[in-house]
Amino acid sequence: MGRTKRLFGTDGIRGTANLAPMTVETAQRLGQAAGLRFTRGDHRHSVLLGKDTRLSGYMIESALVAGFLSAGMDVTLVGPLPTPAIAMLTRSLRADLGVMISASHNPFGDNGIKLFGPDGFKLSDQDETEIEDLMEADLNGRLATPEKIGRASRLNDAAGRYVESAKASFPRKLRLDGMKIVLDCANGSAYRVAPTALWELGAEVIRLGCAPDGVNINENCGSTHPEALCAAVVQHKAHLGIALDGDADRVLISDETGRLIDGDQILALIAQSWARDGRLVGNSVVATVMSNMGLERFLQNLNVGLERTAVGDRYVVERMRELGTNIGGEQSGHMVLTDFATTGDGLIAALQILAVLVEDGRPASEVCRMFQPFPQKLQNVRFKGASPLEADSVQAKKEEVEKLLSGRGRLVLRKSGTEPLVRVMAEAEDAVLVDDVVTQMCNALEAVSEPA
């Protein structure tokens, strides 16, 4: 059993910019430690470094560059690009490491650092633990000698390379001519590449959230605030709306009526399409414990299995690699399609949906409503100090509630990875039962929790 990581969470390091751990000092030290960890052999080592559109990205980028150069790694800068673009380019350029500076869907004041190995996949827990150990070690005498300090350069055509890679996931026999699409890029990292890819495939693109100013990323826009997208789809009589988040690794869809289509419906649509075409590997889909039971029933009717993991796209990807499957995702909109990408890619997922719509010819409201979701309710209980989940009274109530739901629904209790919260989720065909068990469970947690 490995030790608990001190800096890395489920998706890299994240926090408020200019406060620990998201400081210049931490970023520079991380660059040095990761550079040393991924220096293997005598070849000239390199790291690919991208970011989203946050103001603090300039600061974190400069600190990381200094750290990597001092470790003897050359740095290739690509500027604002989606997280999946960094994963793709790391593999394409044969870099030893890829780094994305982003706090994904968080407000602009936060920032984060995500690391990818040379294979384009996020680092393992072991790699992250070893980097943390190096960050705390005395590196005196271990950094590059003066003649071996790295060089920094900029890759000017990085955006074009990603656009071509994304377009390659769309069937060559199809085009988007005649399609009117509202695209909300959350004032984030896809603000140039996503509209370009759709336009080059023939779509008329109505842009939202494509004017980043460093502080408006995810602000009342993107997949975390899709209301403006849904309204714009109706206003412009568009065929579809696409909402990405700040680093474009997740996507949600609006149909032509302005109704939102979540990640579970997207998973169902792509799984059905790929199963029909003989492209679904392993005859199963990987999702998390939060995915709706309606998705599970829908896949069962297709004779397709559903594997569940803990919440977090890295756990989805890990399970997909263990099973050898090629479709996975989260209800929140992370879609991992390993035929085309090594991490969640909102643009590529959207292109798979558009391919189905073009071939089918019916409106999105008919094509993308794959199943009727079970009533599902999520409620948070905030606490201070130790997590209340292990309390005897909470465990007893959990057993009681699970007996009530047996054969009819599910209960999920989990501690948030970023906040002092316990998340309580229940679902069943009976909405009244769902409300009742969530209330009972929250009452039990609050009874043993010290209010935060």
C-alpha positions in Angstrom: 0.0 0.0 0.0 1.6 3.3 -1.1 1.6 6.4 1.0 -1.0 9.1 0.6 0.0 11.7 -1.9 0.5 15.2 -0.4 0.1 17.4 -3.5 -1.4 15.5 -6.3 -5.2 14.9 -6.3 -7.3 12.8 -8.7 -6.4 15.2 -11.5 -3.0 16.7 -10.9 -2.3 19.6 -8.5 -4.9 22.2 -8.1 -5.6 25.3 -5.9 -6.0 29.0 -5.8 -3.3 30.8 -7.8 -0.6 32.4 -5.7 -1.6 30.4 -2.6 -0.1 27.1 -1.6 0.2 24.8 -3.4 -0.4 26.7 -6.6 2.6 29.0 -6.2 5.6 29.9 -8.3 7.9 28.0 -5.9 5.8 24.8 -6.1 5.6 25.0 -9.9 9.4 25.5 -10.3 10.1 22.7 -7.9 7.7 20.5 -9.7 9.4 21.2 -13.0 12.8 20.3 -11.5 11.4 17.1 -9.9 9.4 15.9 -12.9 12.3 16.7 -15.2 14.6 14.5 -13.2 12.0 11.7 -12.8 11.5 11.6 -16.6 15.1 11.9 -17.6 16.0 8.4 -18.9 18.9 7.6 -21.2 21.3 9.9 -23.0 19.0 11.5 -25.6 18.1 15.1 -25.5 15.0 15.2 -23.2 11.9 17.4 -23.9 8.7 18.4 -22.3 5.6 19.8 -24.1 3.9 22.6 -22.1 0.4 24.0 -22.7 -2.2 26.0 -20.8 -5.7 27.3 -20.8 -6.6 31.0 -20.8 -6.4 31.9 -17.1 -4.4 35.0 -16.2 -2.3 33.0 -13.7 -1.2 30.7 -16.5 1.6 33.1 -17.5 3.0 32.9 -14.0 2.8 29.1 -13.6 4.1 28.6 -17.1 7.2 30.7 -16.5 8.0 28.9 -13.2 7.6 25.5 -14.8 9.8 26.4 -17.7 12.5 27.5 -15.3 12.3 24.3 -13.4 12.4 22.0 -16.4 15.3 24.0 -18.0 17.3 23.7 -14.8 16.7 19.9 -14.8 18.2 19.8 -18.3 14.9 19.4 -20.3 14.1 21.3 -23.4 10.7 22.9 -23.3 8.3 23.2 -26.2 5.6 25.9 -25.6 2.3 25.7 -27.4 0.2 28.3 -25.6 -3.6 27.9 -25.0 -4.8 24.5 -26.2 -7.2 21.8 -24.9 -5.9 19.2 -22.4 -6.4 16.4 -25.0 -4.3 18.4 -27.5 -1.4 18.3 -25.0 -1.8 14.5 -24.6 -1.9 14.0 -28.4 1.1 16.3 -29.1 3.2 14.7 -26.3 2.9 11.4 -28.2 3.2 12.9 -31.6 6.4 14.8 -30.8 7.9 11.9 -28.9 8.3 14.1 -25.8 9.3 12.6 -22.5 6.5 14.5 -20.7 3.5 16.6 -21.3 2.1 19.3 -19.0 -1.2 21.1 -19.0 -1.7 24.2 -16.9 -5.4 24.3 -16.1 -8.0 24.1 -13.4 -10.5 22.7 -15.9 -14.1 23.8 -15.0 -13.0 25.7 -11.9 -13.4 29.6 -11.6 -10.6 31.7 -13.1 -8.9 32.3 -9.7 -7.9 28.6 -9.5 -5.2 26.9 -11.5 -3.7 23.5 -11.8 -1.0 21.3 -13.3 -1.7 18.0 -15.1 1.1 15.7 -16.2 1.1 13.2 -19.0 3.6 10.5 -19.7 5.3 9.9 -23.1 2.4 7.6 -24.0 -0.1 10.5 -23.6 -1.8 9.0 -20.6 -2.0 10.7 -17.2 0.7 9.7 -14.8 0.3 6.8 -12.4 0.0 7.2 -8.6 3.6 5.8 -8.3 5.0 8.4 -10.7 3.2 11.2 -8.9 4.5 9.9 -5.5 8.1 9.7 -6.8 7.8 13.3 -8.1 6.5 14.5 -4.7 9.5 12.8 -3.0 11.9 14.5 -5.3 10.3 17.9 -4.7 11.1 17.4 -1.0 14.6 16.1 -1.6 17.9 18.0 -1.7 18.5 18.5 -5.4 21.9 20.2 -5.0 24.3 18.6 -7.4 21.5 16.7 -9.2 20.3 19.5 -11.6 21.9 20.2 -15.0 25.4 21.4 -15.3 25.7 24.7 -17.2 26.3 23.2 -20.6 23.3 20.8 -20.2 20.7 23.4 -19.2 17.6 23.1 -21.4 16.4 25.4 -24.2 12.9 26.8 -24.7 11.1 27.1 -28.0 7.6 27.6 -29.3 5.6 25.3 -31.6 3.7 27.7 -33.9 1.5 25.1 -35.7 0.4 23.2 -32.6 -3.2 24.3 -32.9 -3.4 23.2 -36.6 -2.0 19.8 -35.7 -4.7 19.3 -33.1 -7.5 20.5 -35.4 -6.4 17.9 -38.0 -6.2 15.2 -35.4 -9.7 15.9 -34.2 -11.1 16.1 -37.7 -9.6 12.7 -38.4 -12.1 11.2 -35.9 -15.0 12.3 -38.1 -15.9 9.9 -40.9 -14.3 11.0 -44.2 -17.5 10.3 -46.2 -19.5 12.8 -44.1 -19.6 16.6 -43.9 -21.4 19.1 -41.7 -22.8 21.2 -44.6 -26.2 22.7 -43.7 -25.7 22.2 -40.0 -26.1 25.2 -37.7 -24.2 24.7 -34.5 -24.0 26.9 -31.4 -20.5 26.3 -29.8 -19.7 27.5 -26.3 -16.0 27.2 -25.5 -16.2 28.6 -21.9 -13.7 31.4 -22.8 -11.2 28.6 -22.4 -8.5 26.7 -24.2 -10.6 25.5 -27.2 -11.7 29.0 -28.3 -9.7 28.9 -31.5 -9.4 25.2 -32.4 -13.0 24.0 -31.8 -14.7 26.6 -34.1 -12.1 26.0 -36.7 -12.6 22.3 -36.8 -16.4 22.5 -37.1 -16.1 25.3 -39.8 -13.6 23.3 -41.9 -16.0 20.3 -41.8 -18.7 22.6 -43.3 -20.8 23.7 -40.3 -22.2 27.2 -39.7 -20.8 28.0 -36.3 -22.3 30.5 -33.9 -19.7 31.2 -31.2 -20.2 31.7 -27.5 -17.5 31.9 -24.9 -14.8 32.5 -27.5 -13.4 35.8 -26.2 -11.1 35.0 -23.3 -9.6 37.9 -21.3 -7.8 35.9 -18.6 -10.6 36.2 -16.0 -13.8 35.1 -17.7 -13.0 31.4 -18.2 -16.1 29.3 -17.2 -17.9 32.5 -16.1 -21.6 31.9 -16.7 -20.7 29.9 -19.8 -19.4 26.5 -20.9 -20.5 23.0 -19.7 -20.8 24.1 -16.1 -23.2 27.0 -17.0 -25.0 25.8 -20.1 -28.1 28.0 -19.8 -26.8 30.6 -22.3 -26.0 27.8 -24.8 -29.5 26.3 -24.6 -31.1 29.7 -25.0 -28.9 30.5 -28.0 -29.8 27.3 -29.8 -33.5 28.1 -29.6 -32.9 31.8 -30.6 -30.8 30.9 -33.7 -32.9 27.9 -34.6 -29.7 25.8 -34.5 -29.6 22.0 -35.0 -27.4 21.5 -32.0 -25.5 23.2 -29.2 -22.1 22.1 -27.9 -20.7 23.3 -24.5 -17.1 22.6 -23.6 -15.4 23.4 -20.3 -12.3 25.5 -19.7 -9.8 22.9 -20.9 -12.2 21.2 -23.3 -11.9 17.7 -21.9 -15.6 17.5 -21.2 -18.7 18.3 -23.3 -22.5 18.6 -22.9 -25.0 19.0 -25.7 -28.2 21.0 -26.2 -30.8 19.6 -28.6 -32.7 21.9 -31.0 -35.4 22.5 -28.4 -32.8 23.9 -25.9 -32.9 20.7 -23.7 -29.6 19.6 -22.2 -28.2 16.2 -23.0 -25.8 14.9 -20.3 -22.8 12.6 -20.4 -24.8 9.4 -19.8 -27.0 10.1 -22.9 -23.8 10.8 -24.9 -22.2 7.6 -23.7 -25.4 5.7 -24.7 -25.5 7.3 -28.2 -21.9 6.6 -29.0 -22.0 3.1 -27.6 -25.0 2.2 -29.7 -23.5 3.7 -32.8 -20.2 1.9 -32.3 -21.8 -1.4 -31.3 -23.9 -1.3 -34.5 -20.8 -0.6 -36.6 -18.8 -3.4 -34.9 -16.4 -0.8 -33.4 -17.2 -1.3 -29.7 -14.2 -3.2 -28.3 -14.8 -5.6 -25.4 -18.6 -5.3 -25.6 -18.7 -3.0 -22.6 -18.6 0.7 -21.6 -16.8 2.1 -18.5 -18.6 4.8 -16.4 -18.5 5.9 -12.8 -20.7 5.2 -9.8 -22.6 8.4 -10.6 -23.9 7.3 -14.0 -27.7 6.7 -14.1 -29.2 3.3 -13.8 -31.2 4.2 -17.0 -27.9 4.0 -18.9 -27.2 0.6 -17.4 -30.6 -0.8 -18.4 -30.2 0.7 -21.9 -26.8 -1.0 -22.4 -28.2 -4.3 -21.1 -30.9 -4.2 -23.8 -28.0 -3.8 -26.3 -26.2 -6.8 -24.6 -23.5 -4.4 -23.7 -21.9 -4.4 -20.2 -21.4 -1.4 -17.9 -18.3 -1.3 -15.7 -18.4 1.3 -12.9 -15.4 3.1 -11.3 -14.8 5.7 -8.7 -15.5 9.3 -9.8 -12.7 10.8 -11.9 -11.7 10.3 -15.5 -8.4 8.9 -14.5 -10.2 5.9 -12.9 -12.3 5.5 -16.0 -9.2 5.4 -18.2 -7.4 3.0 -15.9 -10.3 0.6 -16.0 -10.6 0.9 -19.8 -6.9 0.1 -20.1 -7.3 -3.0 -17.8 -10.3 -4.2 -19.8 -9.0 -3.2 -23.3 -12.3 -1.3 -24.0 -12.5 1.9 -26.1 -15.5 3.9 -24.7 -15.8 5.4 -21.3 -17.0 8.5 -19.6 -18.7 10.4 -16.8 -22.2 11.9 -16.4 -20.5 15.3 -16.2 -19.4 15.1 -19.8 -15.9 13.5 -19.8 -15.9 11.2 -22.8 -12.8 9.0 -23.3 -12.7 7.4 -26.8 -9.4 5.7 -26.9 -9.6 5.0 -30.7 -8.8 8.7 -31.0 -7.5 10.1 -27.7 -5.8 9.0 -24.5 -7.9 11.4 -22.2 -11.3 13.1 -22.2 -11.8 15.1 -25.4 -14.9 17.2 -25.7 -14.5 18.1 -29.4 -13.9 14.6 -30.5 -16.9 13.4 -28.5 -19.0 16.1 -30.1 -17.9 15.0 -33.6 -19.1 11.5 -32.9 -22.5 12.8 -32.0 -22.6 15.0 -35.1 -21.7 12.0 -37.3 -24.7 10.1 -35.9 -27.0 13.1 -36.5 -25.8 13.6 -40.1 -26.3 9.9 -41.0 -29.6 9.6 -39.2 -31.2 12.8 -40.5 -33.6 13.2 -37.6 -33.5 16.1 -35.1 -31.2 15.9 -32.1 -34.2 15.7 -29.7 -35.1 12.4 -31.2 -31.7 10.9 -31.9 -29.9 11.9 -28.6 -32.6 10.9 -26.1 -31.5 7.3 -25.7 -33.2 6.4 -22.4 -35.5 7.7 -19.7 -33.2 8.4 -16.7 -34.2 7.0 -13.3 -35.0 9.7 -10.7 -31.7 10.7 -9.2 -31.0 13.1 -6.3 -27.6 14.4 -5.1 -27.2 16.3 -1.8 -24.0 17.5 -0.1 -23.3 17.4 3.7 -20.6 19.8 4.8 -18.5 18.9 7.8 -15.4 20.0 9.8 -12.7 17.7 11.1 -12.9 14.0 10.5 -15.2 12.5 7.8 -18.4 11.3 9.3 -18.7 8.4 6.9 -17.1 5.8 9.3 -19.4 6.6 12.2 -21.3 3.5 13.4 -24.7 5.3 13.2 -24.0 6.3 9.6 -23.0 2.8 8.6 -26.1 1.4 10.3 -28.3 3.9 8.4 -26.5 3.1 5.2 -27.3 -0.7 5.6 -30.9 0.2 6.4 -31.3 2.4 3.3 -29.6 -0.1 1.0 -32.1 -2.8 2.1 -34.9 -0.3 1.2 -33.4 0.1 -2.2 -32.5 -3.5 -2.8 -33.4 -4.5 -6.4 -35.0 -1.1 -7.0 -32.1 1.4 -6.9 -28.7 2.5 -5.7 -27.1 4.6 -2.9 -23.7 6.2 -3.4 -21.8 7.9 -0.5 -18.5 9.5 -1.2 -16.2 12.1 0.3 -15.3 15.0 -2.0 -11.7 15.0 -3.1 -11.5 18.8 -3.1 -13.9 20.0 -0.3 -15.0 18.9 3.2 -18.2 17.4 1.8 -19.9 14.1 1.8 -21.9 13.6 -1.4 -25.1 11.6 -1.0 -26.6 10.2 -4.2 -29.6 7.9 -4.6 -31.6 6.8 -7.5 -34.6 4.5 -8.1 -37.6 4.2 -10.3 -39.7 5.7 -7.4 -38.9 9.4 -7.0 -40.6 9.6 -3.6 -38.3 6.7 -2.4 -35.3 8.6 -3.7 -36.2 11.7 -1.7 -36.8 9.7 1.4 -33.6 7.8 1.5 -31.4 10.9 0.7 -33.1 12.8 3.5 -32.6 9.9 5.9 -28.9 9.5 4.9 -28.2 13.3 5.2 -29.9 13.4 8.6 -27.7 10.6 9.8 -24.5 12.3 8.6 -25.5 15.7 10.0 -26.2 14.1 13.4 -22.5 13.1 13.8 -20.9 16.0 11.9 -19.4 19.1 13.4 -20.8 21.9 11.2 -18.2 23.5 9.0 
